[in-house]
Every structure is written in structure tokens, then in C-alpha cells.
Amino acid sequence: MDRTLKAVYVWTVLALIWMGLELLLYGEIQPRTVDNIMWFLFLPFIYKAEN
């Protein structure tokens, strides 16, 4: 359970950083379907790395 929470925490921090970069570069957060798909594909790698 601790590993899962840590992975979700890292995932959330990366998402916030990504949104901050979009605000900095584009002036707004642009929701894109491809970004959502990539985040869910990226989650197992974060979970595996949190060993």
C-alpha cells in the first residue's frame, strides 16, 4: 500500500509540474486526450521505479 501511495504522489507531482510548464509556455492549461493516455501508460513505470 505504501508503494502505491508513493507512486500516486510522484504521479501527481509530475502532473502539477507538467501543468505549470503548460501555463508558462502557452499561458493556459490545454486538456488533450493524448496527454491523458500517456499519463496512464506512464503510471506502471512510476510504480515499478518506486521500489
DSSP file (Angstrom, degrees, kcal/mol; ACC not computed):
  #  RESIDUE AA STRUCTURE BP1 BP2  ACC     N-H-->O    O-->H-N    N-H-->O    O-->H-N    TCO  KAPPA ALPHA  PHI   PSI    X-CA   Y-CA   Z-CA
    1    1 A M     >        0   0    0      0, 0.0     4,-2.3     0, 0.0     5,-0.2   0.000 360.0 360.0 360.0 -39.9    0.0    0.0    0.0
    2    2 A D  H  >  +     0   0    0      1,-0.2     4,-2.1     2,-0.2     5,-0.2   0.888 360.0  51.5 -62.2 -39.1    2.8    2.4    0.8
    3    3 A R  H  > S+     0   0    0      2,-0.2     4,-2.1     1,-0.2    -1,-0.2   0.886 109.2  50.4 -65.7 -39.2    4.4    1.8   -2.6
    4    4 A T  H  > S+     0   0    0      2,-0.2     4,-2.3     1,-0.2    -2,-0.2   0.924 110.8  48.0 -65.0 -45.2    1.1    2.6   -4.3
    5    5 A L  H  X S+     0   0    0     -4,-2.3     4,-2.3     1,-0.2    -2,-0.2   0.885 111.1  51.3 -63.6 -38.4    0.6    5.8   -2.4
    6    6 A K  H  X S+     0   0    0     -4,-2.1     4,-2.5     2,-0.2    -1,-0.2   0.903 110.1  49.5 -65.2 -40.8    4.2    6.9   -3.2
    7    7 A A  H  X S+     0   0    0     -4,-2.1     4,-2.5     2,-0.2    -2,-0.2   0.904 111.6  48.3 -65.0 -41.3    3.7    6.2   -6.9
    8    8 A V  H  X S+     0   0    0     -4,-2.3     4,-2.4     2,-0.2    -1,-0.2   0.884 110.8  52.2 -66.3 -37.7    0.4    8.2   -6.9
    9    9 A Y  H  X S+     0   0    0     -4,-2.3     4,-2.4     2,-0.2    -2,-0.2   0.943 112.0  44.6 -62.4 -48.1    2.2   11.0   -5.1
   10   10 A V  H  X S+     0   0    0     -4,-2.5     4,-2.5     1,-0.2    -2,-0.2   0.904 112.6  52.9 -62.5 -41.5    5.0   11.1   -7.7
   11   11 A W  H  X S+     0   0    0     -4,-2.5     4,-1.9     1,-0.2    -1,-0.2   0.899 110.5  47.5 -60.0 -42.8    2.5   10.9  -10.5
   12   12 A T  H  X S+     0   0    0     -4,-2.4     4,-2.3     2,-0.2    -2,-0.2   0.903 110.8  50.8 -66.8 -42.6    0.6   13.9   -9.0
   13   13 A V  H  X S+     0   0    0     -4,-2.4     4,-2.3     1,-0.2    -2,-0.2   0.918 110.8  49.1 -62.5 -43.3    3.7   15.9   -8.6
   14   14 A L  H  X S+     0   0    0     -4,-2.5     4,-2.5     1,-0.2    -1,-0.2   0.886 110.0  51.8 -63.5 -38.0    4.8   15.2  -12.2
   15   15 A A  H  X S+     0   0    0     -4,-1.9     4,-2.5     2,-0.2    -2,-0.2   0.901 109.7  49.2 -64.8 -40.4    1.3   16.2  -13.4
   16   16 A L  H  X S+     0   0    0     -4,-2.3     4,-2.2     2,-0.2    -2,-0.2   0.892 111.2  49.3 -66.4 -39.0    1.5   19.5  -11.5
   17   17 A I  H  X S+     0   0    0     -4,-2.3     4,-2.3     2,-0.2    -2,-0.2   0.921 111.2  50.3 -63.2 -43.4    4.9   20.2  -13.0
   18   18 A W  H  X S+     0   0    0     -4,-2.5     4,-2.1     1,-0.2    -2,-0.2   0.912 110.9  48.3 -61.5 -43.7    3.6   19.5  -16.4
   19   19 A M  H  X S+     0   0    0     -4,-2.5     4,-2.2     1,-0.2    -1,-0.2   0.876 109.9  53.2 -65.3 -37.0    0.6   21.8  -15.9
   20   20 A G  H  X S+     0   0    0     -4,-2.2     4,-2.3     2,-0.2    -2,-0.2   0.896 108.1  50.1 -64.2 -40.1    3.0   24.5  -14.6
   21   21 A L  H  X S+     0   0    0     -4,-2.3     4,-2.8     2,-0.2     5,-0.3   0.891 109.1  51.8 -65.4 -38.9    5.1   24.2  -17.8
   22   22 A E  H  X>S+     0   0    0     -4,-2.1     4,-3.0     2,-0.2     5,-0.8   0.912 110.4  48.9 -63.2 -41.1    2.0   24.5  -20.0
   23   23 A L  H  X5S+     0   0    0     -4,-2.2     4,-1.0     4,-0.2    -2,-0.2   0.912 114.0  46.6 -62.7 -41.5    1.0   27.6  -18.1
   24   24 A L  H  <5S+     0   0    0     -4,-2.3    -2,-0.2    -5,-0.2    -1,-0.2   0.916 123.1  32.4 -66.8 -44.2    4.5   29.0  -18.5
   25   25 A L  H  <5S+     0   0    0     -4,-2.8    -2,-0.2    -5,-0.1    -3,-0.2   0.888 135.0  21.6 -83.7 -41.1    4.8   28.2  -22.2
   26   26 A Y  H  <5S-     0   0    0     -4,-3.0    -3,-0.2    -5,-0.3    -2,-0.1   0.611  93.0-124.5-106.2 -15.6    1.2   28.5  -23.5
   27   27 A G  S  <<S+     0   0    0     -4,-1.0     2,-0.3    -5,-0.8    -4,-0.2   0.432  87.1  51.8  83.3  -2.0   -0.4   30.8  -20.9
   28   28 A E  S    S-     0   0    0     -6,-0.7     2,-0.6    -9,-0.0    -2,-0.2  -0.983  88.5-104.1-157.1 159.9   -3.2   28.2  -20.3
   29   29 A I        -     0   0    0     -2,-0.3   -10,-0.1    -3,-0.1    -9,-0.0  -0.819  35.0-157.3 -90.4 122.2   -3.6   24.5  -19.4
   30   30 A Q        -     0   0    0     -2,-0.6     2,-0.3   -11,-0.1    -2,-0.0  -0.874   7.9-142.5-106.0 108.7   -4.7   22.7  -22.6
   31   31 A P        +     0   0    0      0, 0.0     2,-0.4     0, 0.0     3,-0.1  -0.540  25.7 179.0 -71.1 127.6   -6.5   19.4  -21.9
   32   32 A R     >  -     0   0    0     -2,-0.3     4,-1.5     1,-0.1     3,-0.1  -0.986  33.3-139.4-131.2 140.9   -5.5   16.8  -24.5
   33   33 A T  H  > S+     0   0    0     -2,-0.4     4,-2.2     1,-0.2     5,-0.2   0.883 104.3  56.9 -64.7 -39.3   -6.7   13.3  -24.9
   34   34 A V  H  > S+     0   0    0      1,-0.2     4,-2.4     2,-0.2    -1,-0.2   0.859 103.6  53.9 -64.2 -34.6   -3.2   12.1  -25.8
   35   35 A D  H  > S+     0   0    0      2,-0.2     4,-2.3     1,-0.2    -1,-0.2   0.914 108.3  49.7 -64.1 -42.1   -1.8   13.5  -22.6
   36   36 A N  H  X S+     0   0    0     -4,-1.5     4,-1.8     2,-0.2    -2,-0.2   0.913 111.6  48.1 -63.0 -42.7   -4.3   11.6  -20.5
   37   37 A I  H  X S+     0   0    0     -4,-2.2     4,-1.8     1,-0.2    -2,-0.2   0.924 111.5  50.0 -63.9 -44.3   -3.5    8.4  -22.3
   38   38 A M  H  X S+     0   0    0     -4,-2.4     4,-1.9     1,-0.2    -1,-0.2   0.876 107.4  54.5 -63.7 -37.8    0.3    8.9  -21.9
   39   39 A W  H  X S+     0   0    0     -4,-2.3     4,-1.3     1,-0.2    -1,-0.2   0.913 109.7  46.7 -63.3 -41.3   -0.1    9.6  -18.1
   40   40 A F  H  < S+     0   0    0     -4,-1.8    -1,-0.2     1,-0.2    -2,-0.2   0.828 113.1  49.0 -71.9 -29.2   -2.0    6.3  -17.6
   41   41 A L  H  < S+     0   0    0     -4,-1.8     4,-0.4     1,-0.2    -1,-0.2   0.797 110.7  52.0 -74.2 -27.7    0.6    4.4  -19.6
   42   42 A F  H >X S+     0   0    0     -4,-1.9     4,-1.7    -5,-0.2     3,-0.5   0.740  90.9  78.8 -78.4 -24.9    3.4    6.1  -17.6
   43   43 A L  H 3X S+     0   0    0     -4,-1.3     4,-2.5     1,-0.2     5,-0.2   0.869  88.1  53.5 -57.8 -43.8    1.9    5.1  -14.2
   44   44 A P  H 3> S+     0   0    0      0, 0.0     4,-2.4     0, 0.0    -1,-0.2   0.864 108.0  52.1 -61.5 -32.7    3.1    1.5  -14.2
   45   45 A F  H <> S+     0   0    0     -3,-0.5     4,-2.0    -4,-0.4    -2,-0.2   0.889 110.0  47.8 -69.2 -38.1    6.7    2.6  -14.8
   46   46 A I  H  X S+     0   0    0     -4,-1.7     4,-1.4     2,-0.2    -1,-0.2   0.924 112.1  50.5 -65.0 -43.6    6.5    5.0  -11.9
   47   47 A Y  H  < S+     0   0    0     -4,-2.5     3,-0.3     1,-0.2    -2,-0.2   0.913 112.0  46.9 -60.1 -43.8    5.1    2.3   -9.7
   48   48 A K  H  < S+     0   0    0     -4,-2.4    -1,-0.2     1,-0.2    -2,-0.2   0.857 110.2  53.0 -67.6 -35.4    7.9   -0.1  -10.7
   49   49 A A  H  < S+     0   0    0     -4,-2.0     2,-2.0     1,-0.2    -1,-0.2   0.752  91.0  78.1 -72.9 -23.8   10.5    2.6  -10.1
   50   50 A E     <        0   0    0     -4,-1.4    -1,-0.2    -3,-0.3   -43,-0.1  -0.416 360.0 360.0 -83.4  63.2    9.3    3.2   -6.6
   51   51 A N              0   0    0     -2,-2.0    -1,-0.2    -3,-0.1    -2,-0.1   0.399 360.0 360.0 -98.7 360.0   10.9    0.1   -5.2
